[in-house]
Amino acid sequence: MGGLIKADFKKLFKGKTLLVCSIIAVCFGALMIYIMNMSINMIESQLGMMSSIMGGEDAILELSGIPQRNVWSMVNYLFTDSDVGILTAICICVFITSEYSMGTFKNSVSRGFSRTQIYISKFIVSVVSSLIIVSLFVIGGIIVAFISMPTNTDVSLWQMILMIFTYLILAVASASMYLMFAMLFRKTGVSVATSICIVVFVSSIFQVLGVFVENFSNYSRFWILNTFTIVEKSCLDGEIYIPLLIGLGYIVVTGAIGLMVFRKRDIK
């Protein structure tokens, strides 16, 4: 089993997909915080005269849907951004579907590895690649935030650690979902397209329904990419167990479906 995992990591790091996605993630994270900083400056300059009426600049930023100007708010904002999921989906889908096209799955089975062992190995590699991309995305933004923003925040160190841990669990859950899609569709183009559509369109549908359907937010939080957005509030309200349980639930369900499909599918 250890040799199988080692071989999978070797293939992952040997390929160019993870490298390209990682470079894009760092640059994208830095660019997002740079743009966010410019947006905050613009709002503060344009609405500064209204701050006394609307309760201060922080209240204006809150009404505008823009985080406060401090490093932690930017870190939290980056973790809740679902766009990085596109890079994660591409990396995982390309890696897994290439295993089908190159006949690697057949070779692993012929060497005596069970399908469960093979799936667990792919799951571990998928999770690591996802965490690398997400971490680099956040690091790129943190660098810009530290240069241009203060570090003061009302959030305690323990709350930060708890939220970051929850975000990482949700990232693992997302990776498990993309692995499931790759196992279901097997073709690179179809797997990547489906995953991106899930990231973009399903999240958009939930946002639209949230506007027109009363109390729909209570249900939309169960969509994994929306769960990221409730982590901070859940932690501050003492309900961090909600996003944690949702993330763990996705890991179990998508993992079970993906493994079941893989075990029943012919490998050529």
N, C-alpha and C positions, 0 to 999 in steps of 0.2 A: 504493500500500500504506500509506504514511504517513497519507494522508487517511482511509483506512478505519479504521485504528487510532484516529486522533484522534476520528472520529465515534463509534466504539464507546465510548471513554472518556467522551465527552460524554454519551451516553445513560446510561452507568453512574452517573455522578455526578449527573445530572439526576433519576434515579429515587430513590425513597425507600427501596428495599430495603437498599442498602449502608449508608445512614445509620442505619436502624433496627437492623440487625445489628451495626453498629459500636458504637452506644450500649449495646446489650445486652452485647456482648463486654467492654467496659470495666467495666461494673457487675458482670458475672458474675465476671470475673477478680478484682476487688477483694473481692467477697463470698466467693469460694472461699478466698482467703488469710486473710481475717478469720475464717472458720469454722475453717480449719486451725490458726490461731494459738490460738483458743479450745480446740480439741481437744488441742493440745500442752500447754496450761496445765492442762487437766483431767487428762490422763494423768500429767503430772509431779507434780501435787498428790496424786493417788490412789495412784500407784505409787512415789513418791519413797522410801518406806521400803524398797522392794525393790531399789533401784538397786545397792546393794552386792552383793546376791546374784546379780543378773542381769547384772552387768558394767557398770553405769552407766546414766544416763538415755538416752544415745544408743543403747545396746543395746535398751532398752525400746521406744524409738520405732521402731527397726528391726523388732523383732518385731511391733509393732502395725501395721506397714505405713505409718507416717506419716513424712514427711521430717524431717530434723534442722532445728532452729530457726536458719536463717541465710538470707540473701537468695538466694544461688545455689541452694540446695536448693528454695526456693519457685519460682524461675524454671524450674528443671528440671522440677519437678512440673507447672507450668502447661503447658509444652511437651508433656508426655506425656499430658495430659488430652484424651481424644477427644471430649468433649462439645462443644467449640468447633467440631468438624467439622460439627455439625448446623447451626450458623449459616452456615458456609461453604457447605454444600450448598444451603441455602435460597437464599442470595444468588446463587450461580452458576446454579442451576436456574431460578429466576424470571427472571433476566436472559436466559438462552439461549432458554427456551421462549417468552418474550414476543416474541423475534425471529421465531419461527414464526407466532404469532398475529397479529402486526402486519404481516406480509408484508415485513419488512426484508430477509430473505435473498433473496427474489425481486428486490427493488430493487437489491441489491448485485450480483447476477448480471447483471441487465440493464445495469448500468453498466460491465460488462466485467471485473469481478473474478472470478478463478477460485475454485473452491470451496476449493482448498488455501489461497489467500490469506485467504479469509473465515474458515476454520477457525483458521489461525494467529492472526488478529486476535482471535477469540473466546478462544483459548487464552491469549494475553497478558493480555487483560482479566480473564479468570477467575483467573489466577495473581495478578495485582495485587490484585484484590478479596480473594482468600484471604489474602495476606500482610498486607493492611491489617487484616482482622478478627483474625487470629492475633496480630499485633503489638500491637493495642490490648488484646486479652485479656490478654497478658503484661504490658503496661505498667500496666494497672489493678491487677494483682496486685503488681507491683513497688512501686508507690506505697505500698500498705499494708504490704508487707514491710519497706521501708526505714524506715517509721515505727515498726514494732513489733519488728523483729528485728535482730540483729547482722549484720555483713557478712563476718565471718571464715569461711574455708572452706579445705579442703585441696586443692581443685581449682585448678590453675594457670590463669592468664589464657589461655594458648595452648589449653588443653583446653576452656575455656569457649567460645572463639571457634570451635574445631573442632566442638563439639557444637551450637552455635547454627546454624552453617552447615549441618550435617547436618539439623537440625530444619527449616530453611527448604526444603531440597531435598525432604524428605518432605512438607512442606506443598504444594509445587508438584505433587508426585505425587498427592496427595489431590485437588487442584483439577482435575488432568487426568482423574482417575477420575470426579468429579462432572460434568465437562463431557461425558464419554463417555455417562454415564447420560442427561443432558439431550438429547443428540443421538439416543440410542436411542429414548427414549420420547416426546419432543417436547411432551407435555402437562404443564403445570405441576404439577398435583396428583400425577400418577403419578410424575414425576421426583423431586419433593421427598419423597414417601412412600417411594419405593424407596431413595433415598439415606439417609434417616433410618433405615430398617430395616437397611440395610447397616451404618451406624455403630453402632446399638444392638444388634441381634440377632446379627449375625455375630461381633462382638467378644465378646458374652456366650457364644456357643457355643464359641468358642475357649477362653475362660476355664474353662468347665465341663469340656471335654475335657482341659484341662491338669491338672485335679485327678484325673481317673480314668484317663488314659492316660499311661503311663510315657514320659518323655522327649519328650512332645508339644510342649514349649516350643521344641524345636529346629525344629519345623515351623511353629508358630504365629507365629514371628517374621517369616515371609514374608507374613503378612497386614499390609498397609500400616499399619493403625491400631494394630497390636501392635508394629510396628517402632519406633515412637516410644519405647516403654518399654525398648528394649535399647540406646539410643544411649549413655547414660552409662556403662554397664558395658562396652560395646564400646570406647569411647574410653579408659577407664582400663585396659583389658586390651590396648590397642594394636591393636584390631580394628575401628576406626571405618569401615574400608572395607566392612564387611558391610551396615550400614544404608544407606550411601551407594549401594552397588550395587543394593540392593533398591529404593530410591527411584528411581534412574535407570531401572531395569528397568520399574517401573510407568509412568513417564513415556513410555517408548518404546512399551510394549504398549498402554496405554489410549489414547495419542495415535494410534497406528496404527489401532486399532479404530474410534475415533470418527471419524477422517478418512475411513476406508473406508466407513463407514455413511453419512456425510454426502454423500460424492461419488456414491453410488449411489441416494440418496433423491430422489424427486421433490419439488420446491419449488413450492408453490402460493401 
